[in-house]
Amino acid sequence: MGGHHRVPDVVLNADGGPALAAASAQVHGALEVARQAAMWSRVDLVMHRALVNGAAGVVATRNGAVFSIAAVLVRNGKIAEMDFLADPDRLARIDLAFLGGRD
């Protein structure tokens, strides 16, 4: 069975809350996760590296306002899971501190 290449297993969880219900999803597999990333890359977002609950993450802003928060779980040097929070109501209640500025 040579030539069979195992696609890395990755899970993306997105929570848009009631305001962005269409953005809420759970996506499995590297190809589907990459497709989701390509779709969101068209939105004018600025990414800021961050610690999210003590782990690697990203805070995305749009026009200076927080758009989403992502936590990234890495296993064996590869991204295994990404959890995105884009619910505007919940984001508004989170106290964010940008280390080293917002650029």
PyMOL commands that place a pseudoatom at each C-alpha (Angstrom):
pseudoatom trace, name=CA, resn=MET, resi=1, chain=A, elem=C, hetatm=0, pos=[0.000, 0.000, 0.000]
pseudoatom trace, name=CA, resn=GLY, resi=2, chain=A, elem=C, hetatm=0, pos=[2.894, 2.359, -0.693]
pseudoatom trace, name=CA, resn=GLY, resi=3, chain=A, elem=C, hetatm=0, pos=[2.219, 5.924, -1.640]
pseudoatom trace, name=CA, resn=HIS, resi=4, chain=A, elem=C, hetatm=0, pos=[-0.640, 6.380, 0.820]
pseudoatom trace, name=CA, resn=HIS, resi=5, chain=A, elem=C, hetatm=0, pos=[-0.118, 9.686, 2.610]
pseudoatom trace, name=CA, resn=ARG, resi=6, chain=A, elem=C, hetatm=0, pos=[-2.051, 10.264, 5.820]
pseudoatom trace, name=CA, resn=VAL, resi=7, chain=A, elem=C, hetatm=0, pos=[-3.630, 13.718, 5.952]
pseudoatom trace, name=CA, resn=PRO, resi=8, chain=A, elem=C, hetatm=0, pos=[-2.932, 15.401, 9.314]
pseudoatom trace, name=CA, resn=ASP, resi=9, chain=A, elem=C, hetatm=0, pos=[-5.939, 15.364, 11.610]
pseudoatom trace, name=CA, resn=VAL, resi=10, chain=A, elem=C, hetatm=0, pos=[-6.934, 18.871, 12.653]
pseudoatom trace, name=CA, resn=VAL, resi=11, chain=A, elem=C, hetatm=0, pos=[-10.144, 20.285, 14.095]
pseudoatom trace, name=CA, resn=LEU, resi=12, chain=A, elem=C, hetatm=0, pos=[-11.379, 23.866, 13.852]
pseudoatom trace, name=CA, resn=ASN, resi=13, chain=A, elem=C, hetatm=0, pos=[-14.139, 25.022, 16.207]
pseudoatom trace, name=CA, resn=ALA, resi=14, chain=A, elem=C, hetatm=0, pos=[-15.761, 28.389, 15.530]
pseudoatom trace, name=CA, resn=ASP, resi=15, chain=A, elem=C, hetatm=0, pos=[-18.305, 30.056, 17.824]
pseudoatom trace, name=CA, resn=GLY, resi=16, chain=A, elem=C, hetatm=0, pos=[-20.044, 33.052, 16.288]
pseudoatom trace, name=CA, resn=GLY, resi=17, chain=A, elem=C, hetatm=0, pos=[-22.803, 33.172, 18.886]
pseudoatom trace, name=CA, resn=PRO, resi=18, chain=A, elem=C, hetatm=0, pos=[-26.334, 34.281, 17.959]
pseudoatom trace, name=CA, resn=ALA, resi=19, chain=A, elem=C, hetatm=0, pos=[-25.084, 37.361, 16.076]
pseudoatom trace, name=CA, resn=LEU, resi=20, chain=A, elem=C, hetatm=0, pos=[-22.826, 35.349, 13.744]
pseudoatom trace, name=CA, resn=ALA, resi=21, chain=A, elem=C, hetatm=0, pos=[-24.564, 31.975, 13.799]
pseudoatom trace, name=CA, resn=ALA, resi=22, chain=A, elem=C, hetatm=0, pos=[-23.627, 31.315, 10.158]
pseudoatom trace, name=CA, resn=ALA, resi=23, chain=A, elem=C, hetatm=0, pos=[-19.940, 31.478, 11.161]
pseudoatom trace, name=CA, resn=SER, resi=24, chain=A, elem=C, hetatm=0, pos=[-20.327, 28.806, 13.851]
pseudoatom trace, name=CA, resn=ALA, resi=25, chain=A, elem=C, hetatm=0, pos=[-18.962, 25.457, 12.721]
pseudoatom trace, name=CA, resn=GLN, resi=26, chain=A, elem=C, hetatm=0, pos=[-16.824, 22.464, 13.541]
pseudoatom trace, name=CA, resn=VAL, resi=27, chain=A, elem=C, hetatm=0, pos=[-14.540, 21.522, 10.653]
pseudoatom trace, name=CA, resn=HIS, resi=28, chain=A, elem=C, hetatm=0, pos=[-12.393, 18.370, 10.488]
pseudoatom trace, name=CA, resn=GLY, resi=29, chain=A, elem=C, hetatm=0, pos=[-9.363, 17.657, 8.328]
pseudoatom trace, name=CA, resn=ALA, resi=30, chain=A, elem=C, hetatm=0, pos=[-6.483, 19.730, 7.022]
pseudoatom trace, name=CA, resn=LEU, resi=31, chain=A, elem=C, hetatm=0, pos=[-8.059, 20.422, 3.620]
pseudoatom trace, name=CA, resn=GLU, resi=32, chain=A, elem=C, hetatm=0, pos=[-11.353, 21.699, 5.029]
pseudoatom trace, name=CA, resn=VAL, resi=33, chain=A, elem=C, hetatm=0, pos=[-9.591, 23.771, 7.690]
pseudoatom trace, name=CA, resn=ALA, resi=34, chain=A, elem=C, hetatm=0, pos=[-7.378, 25.295, 4.974]
pseudoatom trace, name=CA, resn=ARG, resi=35, chain=A, elem=C, hetatm=0, pos=[-10.502, 26.145, 2.948]
pseudoatom trace, name=CA, resn=GLN, resi=36, chain=A, elem=C, hetatm=0, pos=[-11.993, 27.928, 5.971]
pseudoatom trace, name=CA, resn=ALA, resi=37, chain=A, elem=C, hetatm=0, pos=[-8.738, 29.846, 6.472]
pseudoatom trace, name=CA, resn=ALA, resi=38, chain=A, elem=C, hetatm=0, pos=[-8.720, 30.893, 2.815]
pseudoatom trace, name=CA, resn=MET, resi=39, chain=A, elem=C, hetatm=0, pos=[-12.302, 32.141, 3.120]
pseudoatom trace, name=CA, resn=TRP, resi=40, chain=A, elem=C, hetatm=0, pos=[-11.530, 34.245, 6.219]
pseudoatom trace, name=CA, resn=SER, resi=41, chain=A, elem=C, hetatm=0, pos=[-8.293, 35.556, 4.706]
pseudoatom trace, name=CA, resn=ARG, resi=42, chain=A, elem=C, hetatm=0, pos=[-10.438, 37.704, 2.402]
pseudoatom trace, name=CA, resn=VAL, resi=43, chain=A, elem=C, hetatm=0, pos=[-11.780, 39.632, 5.403]
pseudoatom trace, name=CA, resn=ASP, resi=44, chain=A, elem=C, hetatm=0, pos=[-9.664, 42.691, 6.251]
pseudoatom trace, name=CA, resn=LEU, resi=45, chain=A, elem=C, hetatm=0, pos=[-8.251, 41.447, 9.576]
pseudoatom trace, name=CA, resn=VAL, resi=46, chain=A, elem=C, hetatm=0, pos=[-5.078, 42.373, 11.449]
pseudoatom trace, name=CA, resn=MET, resi=47, chain=A, elem=C, hetatm=0, pos=[-3.585, 39.488, 13.438]
pseudoatom trace, name=CA, resn=HIS, resi=48, chain=A, elem=C, hetatm=0, pos=[-1.935, 39.950, 16.855]
pseudoatom trace, name=CA, resn=ARG, resi=49, chain=A, elem=C, hetatm=0, pos=[-0.042, 37.096, 18.516]
pseudoatom trace, name=CA, resn=ALA, resi=50, chain=A, elem=C, hetatm=0, pos=[-1.434, 36.473, 21.980]
pseudoatom trace, name=CA, resn=LEU, resi=51, chain=A, elem=C, hetatm=0, pos=[-1.567, 34.122, 24.903]
pseudoatom trace, name=CA, resn=VAL, resi=52, chain=A, elem=C, hetatm=0, pos=[-5.070, 32.679, 25.163]
pseudoatom trace, name=CA, resn=ASN, resi=53, chain=A, elem=C, hetatm=0, pos=[-5.637, 30.857, 28.441]
pseudoatom trace, name=CA, resn=GLY, resi=54, chain=A, elem=C, hetatm=0, pos=[-1.862, 30.458, 28.688]
pseudoatom trace, name=CA, resn=ALA, resi=55, chain=A, elem=C, hetatm=0, pos=[-1.446, 28.891, 25.237]
pseudoatom trace, name=CA, resn=ALA, resi=56, chain=A, elem=C, hetatm=0, pos=[-0.487, 30.141, 21.772]
pseudoatom trace, name=CA, resn=GLY, resi=57, chain=A, elem=C, hetatm=0, pos=[-3.190, 32.182, 20.143]
pseudoatom trace, name=CA, resn=VAL, resi=58, chain=A, elem=C, hetatm=0, pos=[-4.208, 35.091, 17.967]
pseudoatom trace, name=CA, resn=VAL, resi=59, chain=A, elem=C, hetatm=0, pos=[-6.442, 38.114, 18.462]
pseudoatom trace, name=CA, resn=ALA, resi=60, chain=A, elem=C, hetatm=0, pos=[-7.808, 39.381, 15.145]
pseudoatom trace, name=CA, resn=THR, resi=61, chain=A, elem=C, hetatm=0, pos=[-8.952, 42.979, 14.848]
pseudoatom trace, name=CA, resn=ARG, resi=62, chain=A, elem=C, hetatm=0, pos=[-10.938, 44.676, 12.115]
pseudoatom trace, name=CA, resn=ASN, resi=63, chain=A, elem=C, hetatm=0, pos=[-10.995, 48.471, 11.868]
pseudoatom trace, name=CA, resn=GLY, resi=64, chain=A, elem=C, hetatm=0, pos=[-9.389, 48.624, 15.322]
pseudoatom trace, name=CA, resn=ALA, resi=65, chain=A, elem=C, hetatm=0, pos=[-12.055, 46.501, 17.057]
pseudoatom trace, name=CA, resn=VAL, resi=66, chain=A, elem=C, hetatm=0, pos=[-11.628, 42.905, 18.238]
pseudoatom trace, name=CA, resn=PHE, resi=67, chain=A, elem=C, hetatm=0, pos=[-13.135, 40.558, 15.632]
pseudoatom trace, name=CA, resn=SER, resi=68, chain=A, elem=C, hetatm=0, pos=[-12.126, 37.159, 17.027]
pseudoatom trace, name=CA, resn=ILE, resi=69, chain=A, elem=C, hetatm=0, pos=[-9.884, 35.324, 19.458]
pseudoatom trace, name=CA, resn=ALA, resi=70, chain=A, elem=C, hetatm=0, pos=[-8.241, 32.034, 18.534]
pseudoatom trace, name=CA, resn=ALA, resi=71, chain=A, elem=C, hetatm=0, pos=[-6.534, 29.475, 20.734]
pseudoatom trace, name=CA, resn=VAL, resi=72, chain=A, elem=C, hetatm=0, pos=[-4.232, 26.988, 19.024]
pseudoatom trace, name=CA, resn=LEU, resi=73, chain=A, elem=C, hetatm=0, pos=[-3.402, 23.506, 20.335]
pseudoatom trace, name=CA, resn=VAL, resi=74, chain=A, elem=C, hetatm=0, pos=[-0.136, 22.076, 18.987]
pseudoatom trace, name=CA, resn=ARG, resi=75, chain=A, elem=C, hetatm=0, pos=[0.669, 18.359, 19.212]
pseudoatom trace, name=CA, resn=ASN, resi=76, chain=A, elem=C, hetatm=0, pos=[3.969, 16.861, 18.000]
pseudoatom trace, name=CA, resn=GLY, resi=77, chain=A, elem=C, hetatm=0, pos=[4.899, 20.121, 16.298]
pseudoatom trace, name=CA, resn=LYS, resi=78, chain=A, elem=C, hetatm=0, pos=[1.665, 20.341, 14.279]
pseudoatom trace, name=CA, resn=ILE, resi=79, chain=A, elem=C, hetatm=0, pos=[-1.543, 22.272, 14.801]
pseudoatom trace, name=CA, resn=ALA, resi=80, chain=A, elem=C, hetatm=0, pos=[-4.096, 19.792, 16.119]
pseudoatom trace, name=CA, resn=GLU, resi=81, chain=A, elem=C, hetatm=0, pos=[-6.968, 22.074, 17.086]
pseudoatom trace, name=CA, resn=MET, resi=82, chain=A, elem=C, hetatm=0, pos=[-8.009, 25.699, 16.690]
pseudoatom trace, name=CA, resn=ASP, resi=83, chain=A, elem=C, hetatm=0, pos=[-10.809, 27.277, 18.696]
pseudoatom trace, name=CA, resn=PHE, resi=84, chain=A, elem=C, hetatm=0, pos=[-12.199, 30.592, 17.458]
pseudoatom trace, name=CA, resn=LEU, resi=85, chain=A, elem=C, hetatm=0, pos=[-14.508, 32.886, 19.406]
pseudoatom trace, name=CA, resn=ALA, resi=86, chain=A, elem=C, hetatm=0, pos=[-16.184, 35.517, 17.215]
pseudoatom trace, name=CA, resn=ASP, resi=87, chain=A, elem=C, hetatm=0, pos=[-19.374, 36.127, 19.212]
pseudoatom trace, name=CA, resn=PRO, resi=88, chain=A, elem=C, hetatm=0, pos=[-19.493, 39.960, 19.490]
pseudoatom trace, name=CA, resn=ASP, resi=89, chain=A, elem=C, hetatm=0, pos=[-21.464, 39.873, 22.759]
pseudoatom trace, name=CA, resn=ARG, resi=90, chain=A, elem=C, hetatm=0, pos=[-18.978, 37.570, 24.496]
pseudoatom trace, name=CA, resn=LEU, resi=91, chain=A, elem=C, hetatm=0, pos=[-15.962, 39.370, 23.009]
pseudoatom trace, name=CA, resn=ALA, resi=92, chain=A, elem=C, hetatm=0, pos=[-17.241, 42.678, 24.411]
pseudoatom trace, name=CA, resn=ARG, resi=93, chain=A, elem=C, hetatm=0, pos=[-17.096, 41.191, 27.937]
pseudoatom trace, name=CA, resn=ILE, resi=94, chain=A, elem=C, hetatm=0, pos=[-13.504, 39.914, 27.684]
pseudoatom trace, name=CA, resn=ASP, resi=95, chain=A, elem=C, hetatm=0, pos=[-10.736, 42.011, 29.208]
pseudoatom trace, name=CA, resn=LEU, resi=96, chain=A, elem=C, hetatm=0, pos=[-7.863, 41.984, 26.707]
pseudoatom trace, name=CA, resn=ALA, resi=97, chain=A, elem=C, hetatm=0, pos=[-4.347, 43.234, 27.330]
pseudoatom trace, name=CA, resn=PHE, resi=98, chain=A, elem=C, hetatm=0, pos=[-2.153, 43.690, 24.275]
pseudoatom trace, name=CA, resn=LEU, resi=99, chain=A, elem=C, hetatm=0, pos=[1.470, 43.088, 25.233]
pseudoatom trace, name=CA, resn=GLY, resi=100, chain=A, elem=C, hetatm=0, pos=[3.878, 45.291, 23.342]
pseudoatom trace, name=CA, resn=GLY, resi=101, chain=A, elem=C, hetatm=0, pos=[1.125, 47.349, 21.746]
pseudoatom trace, name=CA, resn=ARG, resi=102, chain=A, elem=C, hetatm=0, pos=[-1.424, 46.530, 19.085]
pseudoatom trace, name=CA, resn=ASP, resi=103, chain=A, elem=C, hetatm=0, pos=[0.754, 46.526, 15.982]
for i in range(1, 103): cmd.bond("trace and resi %d" % i, "trace and resi %d" % (i + 1))
show_as sticks, trace
zoom trace
